[in-house]
């Protein structure tokens, strides 16, 4: 009787205790294979990029140190872009090896489901989503910009300067047109300023000319300004101002500095300012909005990868390495092609950027969720 109670108690403890050791082992295997796959794939892309550009760099006598810095600056961006392929391969390969060795059958037979077994991988996927987003913002994007500038310098192209020149932008839905000779973002200084204000019909209502403008306390100050205004009869008058300011001229300095960069070279706060500047000027902002939505939708990618890999747990018993790699590459190809088509439709204006990007993410999230629910247990 006592032995029977002890047996039932032991069975109860076994059935309710979580498989912590198995979870740690699976997570360790996934991380090690994920890092190895990342290093392998990034190395392949670096070699491919080097082979396609080495002839031009050598013809222009680019220094070896510059070539190495140019290659290394592309590592963060490639690591982020290749994360879905490497992570999908790592999880699929680990589960396939456990199935090929018979470990999964023993785990399933002991009453542990693949959902419970991979809980640590799910937590790591959440951590990976957030950490990769901030890594892209603070490391990958600055590295991509530095790589672009370095390549321009080595190939004797006109590089991007920190001082933007010959800038023309619109603000307040086209009511204000700014023409600036040069903008210094560090000092918040405009040079050779020419501003035209227009009415609802597009006719000029004032013009401001100044040698420079300084951004102070949330407003522009124009020393030695010449202000032309027109009255109701259409007659223009000139007024000279030693230091002129106008509350209606509230375009922030960031609007003048952002025009020199591509949307993919801007961090998310800068990209938001760029979108606001384009929309305030009445210019198309579909490309910038598409880039911003792609960054936020990328947060779901590790979770999508996790669901897809679990749906194929226990299916690859033979040639687990080859089948895992084939499954990872084919799934990632479909995902990237779908994202490319959604981005193309968004940039060309066929659909809104939000619809074009998030529809693809929602569709793959649904597939991953169904695969997670139907995973073998």
Secondary structure, DSSP 8 states (H G I E B T S, - for coil): -HHHHHHHHHHHHHHHS--HHHHHHHHHHHHHHHHHHHHHHHHHHHHHHHHHHHHHHHHTT--HHHHHHHHHTTHHHHHHHTHHHHHHHHHHHHHHHHHHTTHHHHHHHTT--HHHHTHHHHHHHHHHHHHHHHHIIIIIHHHHHHHHHHHHHHTT-----SEEEEEEEEETTTTEEEEEEEEETTTTEEEEEEEEEE-TTS-EEEEEEEEEEEEETTEEEEEEEEEEEE-TTS-EEEEEEEEE--TT----THHHHGGGS-GGGS-HHHHHHHHHHHHHHT---HHHHHHHHHHHHGGGHHHHHHHHHHHTTTT--SSHHHHHHHHHHHHHHHHHHHHHHHHHHHHTTSS-HHHHHHHHHHHHHHHHHHHHHT---
